[in-house]
C-alpha cells in the first residue's frame, strides 16, 4: 500500500509482472517525451515508446526496465504500465 510519499506502481505484460510495489518516483519514455511521475500525479493515459523506465523505490533503490512499447495509466495515486 502506498503512503503519503509514494504511489503504487505495476509494470506488467500478459503473464508476467516485472514490478508491483511502492515507488517514490518513476520516469517513463512516452510518445510525447520523457515524463517523471510523483505521488498524487494528475490522472492521465499515454503510450510508451522504446526506452527505459526508471523506478525509485522508497528505500532509494533504483530499478531500470527496458521497454519497446506500452501504455501508462495514472489514476488515484496508482500507475499501471501494460507492456
N, C-alpha and C positions, 0 to 999 in steps of 0.2 A: 504494500500500500504506500502511496506517495505521501510525503509530509509537505509542509509549507514551502520548503526549499527544493522540492523535487517534483517530477512528474512521472507517470507510469509510461514506459516505452516498450513496445513489442515490435520486433523485426522478425518477419516470418515469410515463408513460402509454403506452397502446398506440401504438407507432410513434414515440415521441418521448422523449428523455432530456433533462431540464432541468438536472440536476446529477449528476455522477458523480466523486467525489473525496474527499479527506480533509477532515474537519471537526473543530474543537476543541469545538464545542457546537452544538446546534440546538434551537430552540423550536418546538413544534407545537401547533396548536389541536385538541385531541382532544375527543371527545364527553363526556368527564368533566372538561374544563377544560384549561387550558394546561399543558404539561409541557416541561421542558428536559432534553435528553439529553446526557450527557457520556461520554467514553471509558469503556469497560468497564461500561456500564449493564447492569442486570439484564435478562434476556430477557423480552419480552412482545409481545403483539399488541393493537392497539386501532384504533378507527375515528377518522377525522378529520372535523371539521366545517368549515364555511366560515370562512376567516380567512387568516392569513399564517404561512408557515414562515420563520423567521429562522435563517440558517446563518452561523456564524462560522468562517471558514477559518483555518488555522494562521498565515497572513500577517496576521491581524487584520482582513481584509476581510470585510465583512458583505454577504450577499445575501438578498434577500427574494423569496419566491414566493407569489403569491395562489393559494389553493385553495378549491374549493367542497365537496369531499368526498374521501375516500380511505381507505386502510388503511396503517398504520405497523407494521412488524415489526422487532424488535430482537433480535439473536442474534449471539454470537461476535464482539463488537466491530464489528458492521455494522448499519446501519439502512437499511431499504428502504421507500420510500413509493411506493405504487401509486395513481395518480390515475384 
